[in-house]
Amino acid sequence: MTFPASFRRPLLPAVLLLPAIAALLLTGCASYHLGSVGGKNLQGVNSVYVPIVKNETLEPSIDVSTTAEIIRTFDQDGTLKTSQSPEADSQLDVTLISVGRDALTMERLDSQAGNQFQVTLTARITFMNRRLGKKICDNVTVSGSNTYIVQGDQVEAERQAMPMAEEDLAKHIVSLVVEGW
């Protein structure tokens, strides 16, 4: 069976165009690669050891809860596996250096009393890539904060706001580590 010439002509441009379209689609993923997200500083690093956070503030028991939040954030991110062993590929040392409290808005009738506050945790971090044998960052300052409203008990309101400030601090720390320096 033979097709008329008029029927074969419209197919010719489509047949020639098909490989060009396929080439364009396949090159769209040319820059995508699997591997370490943090670049050459995280080369060969698959795990991180996070010892208990050192607490230089007057805030009691914040070291354990902040450590747990940093580990949880690493686990949630999934780029690096957390390890209980100091023999991990890398180590993150964190020292809490301050807890700041700032009044953001004041009561209308009492200029000395605030009703919206911000708590800010500030830490110094050192991240060591044991595979390369070098510090990727040394004493870098990182902060996390949370805003809260006081409707009575200032201490209770801040106690409830502190875990969210720890979460924000942990997100900033993990982001710096896994995205590279």
N, C-alpha and C positions, 0 to 999 in steps of 0.2 A: 504494500500500500504506500503510495507516495502522496505527500501533501503538496498543495499548490504553493507557488513561490510567495504569494502574498501572506500565507499563513506562517511560513518559516522566518520571514524577516522580523516580525515583532519579537520573536524568541531570541534572536541573536544578541540584541543589546542586553536583555535580561540575563542571558548566560554569561556574557562578559562582565556584567556588573556584579554578579553574585560573588565571585572571589574577592573583589574589591571591598564589598560590604563585610564579608567574613574577616578580612584582614583588619579592617577598622575596628570591628567588635573585639577581636582577640588582642589587639594592642592596647585596648582600654585598661587591661589588667597588667600591663607590662611593668609598671612601677610598684606593684604590690608584691610584697615578699613576706615570708614567714620568718619568725625569729624574734630576737630580743627587741622589746619596744624602746628601751632606754638607750639604744645606740651602742657605741663601742665601749662606753664605761660599764655597761652591764654585760659585756661579752662573757659568755659561759656561766652567767649567774642564773640559777634556777630557784634557789632557796635563800631565805633571809632568817637570821636569828635576831630576835628582839628581846634583850634582857629587860628586867624590871626597870621602869623609868626612874631616874634619880629625881628626887623632889627637893629643891632648894627654896620652896615657898613655905609659908606658914599654914597652908591648907592641908589638913590631915587626910590621909588615906587616898589622896588623889593619884598617887603613883601607880597603884594596882589597877584602878579603874581606867586610867589613861593607857596603860600597857595593854589591857584587854581590848580596848577600843582600837588601838593601832593594829593589833593582830587580827581583829575581826575585819578591819578595813582592807588589810592585805589579802585576807582570805576571800573577801567579797570581790575585790578587784581581779584576783586570779592570775596576775602577771607573774608574781613570785609566790612560791609556797612558803608558808611559815614553818620554821623548824624549832623544836625544843632543844636541839643540840647546838652547842657553840661551834661545832664543826661544819656548819652550813656554809654555802658559797659566799655569803655576805653577812654583815652584822650592822644593825642600826642601833646606835646609842642615843638616847633621848634624855635631856635634863630639863625639867620644868624650872624656869627661872623667875616667873612672875605670874600673879593672878591679879588682873586689873578690874576695877569696877568703876563705871562711869554713869552718871545720871544723864539721860537723854532728854527727858521732859520733866517739868516741875509741876507740882500741884498749884492750882490757881490761887487758892487762899493762903498757902504757906510756901513762900519762896525758898525755904530751907529744905523742904521735903520733895523728893522726886517720886514719880510713879512709874516711869519707864527707865530701865537700866540696861547696860550692856556689860557682860562679864567676858573678859579676854584672857586666854591662856597663852603664854609665850614660852617657847622652848628653844633650846639649842640642840641641834642634831649633828651627828657625825655618822656618815655612811661609809663602810669599808668594803671594798670588793676584794675578797680573799683570793679569788682566782688570779687577779692581776697583781695582788699584793700592794694595793694603794688605796688611799682615802679618796673617795669620789667627792665628798664634801667634808669640810671640817669646821665645826662650830657655826653652822648656818642657823640663823634665827628664823623661826616659823611661828605664826600665831593662828589661833582659832577663836571664834567668838560666838556669842549668842545674846540676843536681846530678849528681855523679859519684863513683864508688867507686875508691879506690886499692888496687891489688893488687900493689904492687911499686914501679913508677916513677911518682912524683908528677908529674913534668914531662910525661911521655907521656900520662898519664891526663887532665891538664888540656888538653893539646894536642888530644886527641880530643873533649873536652867543649866547647871554645870555639866550634866551628861551630853547635852547638845553642843556645848562649847568644846568638850573633849572630842566629840564626833567631827566637828569642823576642823579642829587641829589635826586629827588623824587623817582626814581627807587631804589636807594640804601637805602633810608629811609624805603620805603614800604617793600622791601625785608627783611631788618633786623627785622621789626615788625612781619610780617606774618610767617617767617621761624623760629622764636623763637630765644632765646638768649643763 
